[in-house]
Amino acid sequence: MSTTIDQRTLASRMNEERIPVSEALHYAMSLADALRKLHDAGKAHGALTPSSIVLNGSGVDLVPSPGPLEAVTPYTAPEVLQGQPADARSDIFSFGALVFEMLTGHRAFDGETQTELKLALSDSAPPPSGSPAVDRLVTNCVAKAPAARWQRMQKIIMELKLLTVAARRADKPAVSRPPIETVLRAEMQQVEARLSARLSAYEQNMVDAKKIADDAVTSVKEELTVIHTQLVALQERPMPQNIDVDALMKQIQGHVQQSIEAATKELHAHLLQVVETTAQKHGAEVQAIIAASSKQTGEKVNETVAAANQRVAAAEQNMEEIRKHFATLQANVAGDLHDVEKTLKSQAVAIESSRTAMAQTDDLVERVVEALELMQSSMIDQHEAAEVN
């Protein structure tokens, strides 16, 4: 469809005078419905401007933009400025800028030069309109990132119907209720917070278990170091030296020989007896010393070995307890991880159910809004009829 001289566009209507809110909402609803049909067919306009919107008796028609497709307008989406192809989300950006201008009389993005206009489209946000509902609608349409915008015209149509009902009832106090998305988002945040806290607790348990294991291993190493030190000290301890009996006998015999040579032959037998007695006496003392030293050394060695055996047995018992603790901990962690996996799966199912419920709720709210709109129109008609009568 192409424009003709007789066709009246939204651009010409906006140049005449400030569009009343009710009329602007009517044009916005008609434009949203036209875009919905276009997007459902798998197409996108790609260059939406007031000049490409033709006003007819009941609504609007979309026509190609009269200017070149590459031209930058106050309604061009940021991704199109970056050279990306336009899609349905680009139309939603242009739609938000158009609705803002129709309702406020001012452009959402403007600049005296092309450079300033591109900068405003890429970095700036529309000024406040004075209506939180309008700001919410426009903000969710003109987000810079395409993924951050509302993705479907059906959602925008529902918001427009709510905005239309609110505009018709502007003179009556309305009960403020949080949108269903806000409620669901809050519930999702609570679920994520609980899950994050539980995962943090599991991680802390793992850290505590590792610390307990490290402390136990360090204790065992210290015990083994003490045992090793005691054994080394025992080995380095000076043992009683054995007396050389042969050397002692030779010394005694030499002394006796010198005495025999100096003494008379009459004392020879007596000296020999003295030498034998002395040798026997010293030999008994040496044997006693050796026996006592061996006994004492053996007792100390036995005591040290027994103590070492006790320490080793205690260390083995500690290691066995550590192994049992680790086995129990591993079983508990495995069970907890299994529970976490089950919880994550159930949460994923719940999230998907919430998304499905949200979509169903959008449709339900849309029908409820339509019913309220019909009821209000009926009441207005009845009231007008009563005033005429």
TAWO-V536473 format. One record per residue. N is the residue number from 1. SS is DSSP state (alpha for helix, beta for strand, coil for the rest). PHI is phi in degrees with one decimal (999 if undefined). OMEGA is omega in degrees with one decimal (none if undefined). Layout:
N/SS/PHI/OMEGA ; N/SS/PHI/OMEGA
//
This chain:
1/coil/999/-179.7 ; 2/coil/-119.5/-179.0 ; 3/coil/-78.4/175.3 ; 4/coil/-126.4/-178.8 ; 5/coil/-63.8/-176.1 ; 6/coil/-78.2/-177.7 ; 7/coil/-78.3/-179.4 ; 8/beta/-103.5/-178.0 ; 9/beta/-101.6/176.3 ; 10/alpha/-65.1/178.5 ; 11/alpha/-62.5/179.0 ; 12/alpha/-65.8/179.1 ; 13/alpha/-66.9/-179.7 ; 14/alpha/-70.0/179.0 ; 15/alpha/-79.1/-177.4 ; 16/alpha/-73.7/-177.4 ; 17/coil/-164.0/178.4 ; 18/coil/-63.6/-178.9 ; 19/coil/-77.0/176.2 ; 20/coil/-59.1/-176.5 ; 21/alpha/-60.7/-178.6 ; 22/alpha/-61.8/179.0 ; 23/alpha/-68.3/179.4 ; 24/alpha/-62.9/178.2 ; 25/alpha/-65.4/177.2 ; 26/alpha/-64.6/177.9 ; 27/alpha/-63.8/-179.2 ; 28/alpha/-63.1/179.5 ; 29/alpha/-65.1/179.4 ; 30/alpha/-64.9/179.0 ; 31/alpha/-66.1/178.8 ; 32/alpha/-62.6/179.4 ; 33/alpha/-66.7/177.9 ; 34/alpha/-65.4/177.5 ; 35/alpha/-67.4/178.1 ; 36/alpha/-60.5/179.4 ; 37/alpha/-62.8/179.7 ; 38/alpha/-65.3/-179.1 ; 39/alpha/-69.9/178.1 ; 40/alpha/-63.4/177.6 ; 41/coil/-84.5/179.1 ; 42/coil/80.8/-177.9 ; 43/coil/-119.1/175.4 ; 44/coil/-143.6/179.2 ; 45/coil/-71.2/173.6 ; 46/coil/87.4/-178.4 ; 47/coil/-146.6/-174.9 ; 48/coil/-72.4/176.0 ; 49/coil/-144.4/176.4 ; 50/alpha/-58.7/-179.6 ; 51/alpha/-75.3/178.9 ; 52/alpha/-95.0/-179.9 ; 53/beta/-115.6/-178.4 ; 54/beta/-97.7/179.8 ; 55/beta/-88.0/174.5 ; 56/coil/-118.2/-174.9 ; 57/coil/-64.9/-174.2 ; 58/coil/-110.4/-176.7 ; 59/coil/-171.4/-178.5 ; 60/beta/-135.2/172.5 ; 61/beta/-124.6/178.8 ; 62/beta/-99.1/176.1 ; 63/coil/-130.2/177.4 ; 64/coil/-60.9/179.2 ; 65/coil/-65.6/-178.9 ; 66/coil/-67.7/-179.4 ; 67/coil/-91.0/177.0 ; 68/coil/-66.3/-176.3 ; 69/coil/-65.0/-177.4 ; 70/coil/-83.3/-179.0 ; 71/coil/-68.5/178.7 ; 72/coil/-91.9/179.4 ; 73/coil/-122.0/177.2 ; 74/coil/-65.2/-176.9 ; 75/coil/-119.6/-178.2 ; 76/coil/-77.9/-178.9 ; 77/coil/-71.5/-178.2 ; 78/alpha/-58.3/-178.1 ; 79/alpha/-67.5/176.6 ; 80/alpha/-69.0/175.6 ; 81/alpha/-61.3/-179.0 ; 82/coil/-84.8/176.5 ; 83/coil/93.7/179.0 ; 84/coil/-81.8/178.5 ; 85/coil/-69.3/179.7 ; 86/coil/-73.9/175.9 ; 87/coil/-139.0/-177.7 ; 88/alpha/-59.6/-179.3 ; 89/alpha/-69.7/174.7 ; 90/alpha/-67.4/175.5 ; 91/alpha/-62.9/179.8 ; 92/alpha/-65.5/176.1 ; 93/alpha/-61.3/179.8 ; 94/alpha/-61.9/178.9 ; 95/alpha/-60.1/179.4 ; 96/alpha/-60.8/178.6 ; 97/alpha/-64.9/179.0 ; 98/alpha/-67.3/-179.8 ; 99/alpha/-61.6/177.9 ; 100/alpha/-58.9/-178.1 ; 101/alpha/-67.5/179.2 ; 102/alpha/-65.9/-175.1 ; 103/alpha/-82.5/-175.6 ; 104/alpha/-110.7/-175.6 ; 105/coil/82.7/179.6 ; 106/coil/-127.4/178.8 ; 107/coil/-74.6/177.7 ; 108/coil/-71.0/-179.9 ; 109/coil/-135.0/-177.0 ; 110/coil/-150.5/177.9 ; 111/coil/-169.3/-178.6 ; 112/coil/-73.6/178.1 ; 113/coil/-123.1/177.3 ; 114/alpha/-61.5/179.9 ; 115/alpha/-64.3/178.8 ; 116/alpha/-64.6/179.4 ; 117/alpha/-65.4/178.3 ; 118/alpha/-62.3/178.8 ; 119/alpha/-64.4/178.8 ; 120/alpha/-65.6/179.8 ; 121/alpha/-64.7/-175.0 ; 122/alpha/-86.7/-170.0 ; 123/alpha/-123.2/-172.3 ; 124/coil/-93.7/175.4 ; 125/coil/-115.9/178.7 ; 126/coil/-62.1/176.2 ; 127/coil/-68.2/178.5 ; 128/coil/-59.4/-179.5 ; 129/coil/-89.0/-174.9 ; 130/coil/97.1/178.6 ; 131/coil/-125.9/179.0 ; 132/alpha/-58.2/-179.2 ; 133/alpha/-67.3/178.0 ; 134/alpha/-66.3/179.5 ; 135/alpha/-61.0/179.2 ; 136/alpha/-64.2/179.7 ; 137/alpha/-62.9/-176.5 ; 138/alpha/-67.5/-177.6 ; 139/alpha/-59.8/-179.2 ; 140/alpha/-76.7/175.9 ; 141/alpha/-95.4/-171.3 ; 142/coil/-107.5/173.9 ; 143/coil/-58.7/-175.6 ; 144/coil/-65.0/179.2 ; 145/coil/-83.0/180.0 ; 146/alpha/-56.8/-178.4 ; 147/alpha/-69.0/-178.8 ; 148/alpha/-86.6/179.9 ; 149/coil/-84.5/167.1 ; 150/coil/-63.2/-170.2 ; 151/coil/-93.5/-174.1 ; 152/coil/-129.2/177.2 ; 153/alpha/-67.8/178.6 ; 154/alpha/-59.4/178.5 ; 155/alpha/-64.3/-179.5 ; 156/alpha/-66.3/178.4 ; 157/alpha/-61.3/178.5 ; 158/alpha/-61.7/179.1 ; 159/alpha/-64.2/178.2 ; 160/alpha/-64.1/178.3 ; 161/alpha/-65.3/176.3 ; 162/alpha/-63.0/178.8 ; 163/alpha/-65.7/178.5 ; 164/alpha/-65.7/177.2 ; 165/alpha/-61.3/179.6 ; 166/alpha/-65.1/179.3 ; 167/alpha/-66.5/179.5 ; 168/alpha/-69.6/-178.5 ; 169/coil/-107.5/-176.7 ; 170/coil/-61.9/-178.4 ; 171/coil/-84.2/-179.8 ; 172/coil/-115.7/178.4 ; 173/coil/-67.1/-180.0 ; 174/coil/-107.4/176.9 ; 175/coil/-80.6/-178.5 ; 176/coil/-80.4/177.4 ; 177/coil/-127.2/179.5 ; 178/coil/-68.0/176.8 ; 179/coil/-60.3/-179.2 ; 180/alpha/-61.2/179.1 ; 181/alpha/-64.6/179.0 ; 182/alpha/-64.1/179.1 ; 183/alpha/-63.5/-179.8 ; 184/alpha/-64.3/179.8 ; 185/alpha/-64.5/178.2 ; 186/alpha/-63.7/178.5 ; 187/alpha/-64.4/178.6 ; 188/alpha/-63.6/178.2 ; 189/alpha/-64.9/177.0 ; 190/alpha/-64.8/178.4 ; 191/alpha/-62.7/179.6 ; 192/alpha/-63.7/179.3 ; 193/alpha/-64.7/179.1 ; 194/alpha/-64.2/179.9 ; 195/alpha/-64.5/178.7 ; 196/alpha/-63.7/178.9 ; 197/alpha/-63.7/-179.5 ; 198/alpha/-66.6/177.5 ; 199/alpha/-63.7/177.3 ; 200/alpha/-62.7/177.8 ; 201/alpha/-64.1/177.6 ; 202/alpha/-61.4/179.4 ; 203/alpha/-63.0/178.4 ; 204/alpha/-64.5/177.2 ; 205/alpha/-61.3/178.6 ; 206/alpha/-64.7/178.8 ; 207/alpha/-63.5/178.9 ; 208/alpha/-62.7/179.7 ; 209/alpha/-63.5/179.0 ; 210/alpha/-65.0/179.4 ; 211/alpha/-65.0/178.6 ; 212/alpha/-60.8/180.0 ; 213/alpha/-64.5/179.4 ; 214/alpha/-63.5/178.4 ; 215/alpha/-63.2/-179.8 ; 216/alpha/-65.3/178.9 ; 217/alpha/-63.7/178.2 ; 218/alpha/-62.4/178.7 ; 219/alpha/-63.0/179.1 ; 220/alpha/-63.6/179.1 ; 221/alpha/-61.6/178.2 ; 222/alpha/-63.5/177.7 ; 223/alpha/-60.9/180.0 ; 224/alpha/-65.1/178.1 ; 225/alpha/-64.8/178.1 ; 226/alpha/-62.5/179.9 ; 227/alpha/-61.8/179.9 ; 228/alpha/-61.8/179.9 ; 229/alpha/-62.6/179.8 ; 230/alpha/-66.2/178.6 ; 231/alpha/-65.5/178.2 ; 232/alpha/-64.4/178.9 ; 233/alpha/-63.9/179.6 ; 234/alpha/-66.5/179.3 ; 235/alpha/-70.5/-178.6 ; 236/alpha/-83.1/-177.9 ; 237/coil/-67.4/-177.9 ; 238/coil/-66.6/178.5 ; 239/coil/-89.1/176.3 ; 240/coil/-58.6/-179.0 ; 241/coil/-75.0/178.2 ; 242/coil/-72.3/178.7 ; 243/coil/-81.3/178.8 ; 244/coil/-80.2/-176.2 ; 245/alpha/-67.5/-177.3 ; 246/alpha/-63.7/179.3 ; 247/alpha/-63.5/178.6 ; 248/alpha/-63.0/179.9 ; 249/alpha/-65.1/179.9 ; 250/alpha/-65.1/178.6 ; 251/alpha/-62.7/-178.4 ; 252/alpha/-67.1/-179.2 ; 253/alpha/-63.8/177.7 ; 254/alpha/-63.1/178.4 ; 255/alpha/-63.6/-179.9 ; 256/alpha/-65.0/-179.0 ; 257/alpha/-61.9/178.0 ; 258/alpha/-63.8/179.7 ; 259/alpha/-67.3/-179.1 ; 260/alpha/-65.7/-179.8 ; 261/alpha/-66.2/-179.1 ; 262/alpha/-85.5/-176.3 ; 263/coil/-94.7/179.1 ; 264/coil/-84.6/-178.9 ; 265/alpha/-63.9/-177.9 ; 266/alpha/-69.5/-177.7 ; 267/alpha/-93.0/-175.2 ; 268/alpha/-60.7/-177.8 ; 269/alpha/-65.9/-179.8 ; 270/alpha/-65.7/-179.7 ; 271/alpha/-65.4/177.8 ; 272/alpha/-61.8/178.6 ; 273/alpha/-65.6/179.2 ; 274/alpha/-64.0/179.8 ; 275/alpha/-62.1/179.7 ; 276/alpha/-63.6/179.5 ; 277/alpha/-63.6/180.0 ; 278/alpha/-64.0/179.7 ; 279/alpha/-62.1/178.6 ; 280/alpha/-63.0/-179.2 ; 281/alpha/-64.5/-179.2 ; 282/alpha/-65.7/177.9 ; 283/alpha/-63.4/178.5 ; 284/alpha/-64.9/179.2 ; 285/alpha/-64.6/179.3 ; 286/alpha/-62.1/179.2 ; 287/alpha/-61.7/179.3 ; 288/alpha/-66.1/179.2 ; 289/alpha/-63.6/-179.3 ; 290/alpha/-62.4/-178.8 ; 291/alpha/-64.4/-179.7 ; 292/alpha/-63.5/-179.9 ; 293/alpha/-63.4/179.6 ; 294/alpha/-63.0/-179.6 ; 295/alpha/-63.8/-179.4 ; 296/alpha/-63.0/179.8 ; 297/alpha/-63.4/178.8 ; 298/alpha/-62.1/179.3 ; 299/alpha/-63.0/-179.3 ; 300/alpha/-65.9/178.4 ; 301/alpha/-63.4/179.2 ; 302/alpha/-62.3/179.2 ; 303/alpha/-63.6/-179.9 ; 304/alpha/-64.6/179.1 ; 305/alpha/-63.2/179.4 ; 306/alpha/-63.1/178.0 ; 307/alpha/-62.8/178.0 ; 308/alpha/-62.4/178.3 ; 309/alpha/-62.3/178.1 ; 310/alpha/-63.6/179.4 ; 311/alpha/-64.8/178.6 ; 312/alpha/-63.6/178.3 ; 313/alpha/-63.2/177.7 ; 314/alpha/-64.1/178.2 ; 315/alpha/-63.4/177.7 ; 316/alpha/-63.0/178.2 ; 317/alpha/-65.0/177.4 ; 318/alpha/-62.7/178.7 ; 319/alpha/-63.4/178.6 ; 320/alpha/-64.4/176.8 ; 321/alpha/-62.9/178.1 ; 322/alpha/-63.5/178.8 ; 323/alpha/-61.9/177.8 ; 324/alpha/-62.9/179.7 ; 325/alpha/-62.3/178.9 ; 326/alpha/-64.5/179.1 ; 327/alpha/-62.4/178.0 ; 328/alpha/-63.4/179.7 ; 329/alpha/-62.0/179.6 ; 330/alpha/-62.9/178.5 ; 331/alpha/-63.7/179.1 ; 332/alpha/-64.7/179.6 ; 333/alpha/-64.4/178.6 ; 334/alpha/-60.8/177.5 ; 335/alpha/-64.8/179.3 ; 336/alpha/-64.7/178.3 ; 337/alpha/-63.8/177.2 ; 338/alpha/-63.4/177.8 ; 339/alpha/-63.1/179.3 ; 340/alpha/-62.9/179.0 ; 341/alpha/-61.0/178.3 ; 342/alpha/-63.2/179.6 ; 343/alpha/-64.2/179.4 ; 344/alpha/-62.5/178.6 ; 345/alpha/-63.1/179.9 ; 346/alpha/-65.5/177.6 ; 347/alpha/-66.4/177.7 ; 348/alpha/-62.1/177.4 ; 349/alpha/-63.2/179.8 ; 350/alpha/-64.9/178.8 ; 351/alpha/-63.4/179.0 ; 352/alpha/-62.4/176.9 ; 353/alpha/-62.9/178.9 ; 354/alpha/-64.2/178.3 ; 355/alpha/-64.2/177.9 ; 356/alpha/-61.4/179.4 ; 357/alpha/-64.2/179.0 ; 358/alpha/-64.1/178.5 ; 359/alpha/-62.6/177.9 ; 360/alpha/-64.4/179.2 ; 361/alpha/-65.9/177.1 ; 362/alpha/-57.8/179.3 ; 363/alpha/-63.6/-179.4 ; 364/alpha/-64.4/179.6 ; 365/alpha/-62.3/178.5 ; 366/alpha/-61.1/178.6 ; 367/alpha/-67.9/178.5 ; 368/alpha/-64.3/179.0 ; 369/alpha/-62.7/177.4 ; 370/alpha/-60.8/178.7 ; 371/alpha/-64.8/178.2 ; 372/alpha/-63.6/179.0 ; 373/alpha/-62.5/178.3 ; 374/alpha/-64.9/179.6 ; 375/alpha/-62.6/-178.5 ; 376/alpha/-66.7/178.3 ; 377/alpha/-61.7/179.5 ; 378/alpha/-64.3/180.0 ; 379/alpha/-65.5/178.9 ; 380/alpha/-64.5/179.0 ; 381/alpha/-62.8/179.4 ; 382/alpha/-63.5/-179.6 ; 383/alpha/-65.2/179.4 ; 384/alpha/-65.4/178.3 ; 385/alpha/-63.4/179.7 ; 386/alpha/-66.2/179.6 ; 387/alpha/-67.5/177.5 ; 388/alpha/-64.2/178.7 ; 389/coil/-70.4/none
//
